[in-house]
Amino acid sequence: MFKSKVTLAVTGASGSGYFLRLLKSLIDVDVQIYLLLSDAAKIVLKTEENEAWPEDVDELNFFLADKYQSKEKQVIALTAKDWFSPVASGSSAPDKMIICPCSCGTMASLAQGLSNNLIERSADVILKERGQLIIMPRETPFSTVHLRNMLTLSELGVTVMPLAPGFYHQPKTIADLHDFMTARVMDHLKISHNIGKRWCE
Ligand SMILES: Cc1cc2nc3c(=O)[nH]c(=O)nc-3n(C[C@H](O)[C@H](O)[C@H](O)COP(=O)(O)O)c2cc1C
């Protein structure tokens, strides 16, 4: 029914606008999305974008379908303890996952395989099943611990894609920066799109 499916997790690092752009772009190209938000992600979303999303997951699904005019069951929001959801098991999870933005806290948990909530468990499933995991960390400066965790994850096959857009396309707006990173993620997921210009275009 959908072209493909991905797990999209949002954690409490700065950069909610990148997540909102990515979510909309995936919906627009007919991808089904299992959506996971940490408690800290909801706080950052409210702080940065002034968006207060419903706490109740059924209400959130209704809210998202209305906001993005998505198809029925295209966006499926899950709670941190939905252990019986498809993303929690290698037998049913999508083979692609993006964490945008990725907090340094979640990055540390992933590097240690903690699986203490559904975001960490979903990522752990992707790692054990040798799927595609893209994390988009944001912090500055990065500490040695952060850098070590990134190296550990990179060695495990994770794509570490910091929220660090280029400027050679001469962005005029914040939306241009969001587009830049969204286009790079879509490229890595091998999902065709028409967002922004490519190098040399
Ligand atoms: C407004 C705000 C901005 C934050 N920005 C960052 C950030 O850019 N990077 C980061 O690693 N943590 C950031 N934090 C801290 C994380 O939200 C915090 O470590 C949290 O425990 C992460 O939990 P999570 O990984 O479960 O989302 C921020 C917190 C707030 C409230």
The ligand as a Gaussian input file, in Angstrom:
#p B3LYP/6-31G(d) Opt

LIG

0 1
 C       15.446000      23.204000      24.764000
 C       16.430000      22.068000      24.935000
 C       17.446000      21.910000      24.028000
 C       18.347000      20.847000      24.139000
 N       19.327000      20.720000      23.197000
 C       20.127000      19.632000      23.223000
 C       21.054000      19.420000      22.157000
 O       21.157000      20.190000      21.202000
 N       21.785000      18.277000      22.182000
 C       21.664000      17.341000      23.187000
 O       22.344000      16.314000      23.119000
 N       20.818000      17.552000      24.230000
 C       20.037000      18.659000      24.271000
 N       19.145000      18.866000      25.289000
 C       19.166000      17.953000      26.448000
 C       18.375000      16.664000      26.210000
 O       17.025000      16.975000      25.916000
 C       18.460000      15.790000      27.471000
 O       19.764000      15.285000      27.610000
 C       17.471000      14.647000      27.479000
 O       17.664000      13.861000      28.636000
 C       17.610000      13.751000      26.264000
 O       16.668000      12.706000      26.403000
 P       16.237000      11.809000      25.154000
 O       17.487000      11.332000      24.523000
 O       15.449000      10.704000      25.796000
 O       15.396000      12.643000      24.283000
 C       18.230000      19.934000      25.213000
 C       17.186000      20.099000      26.131000
 C       16.316000      21.144000      25.996000
 C       15.179000      21.281000      26.990000

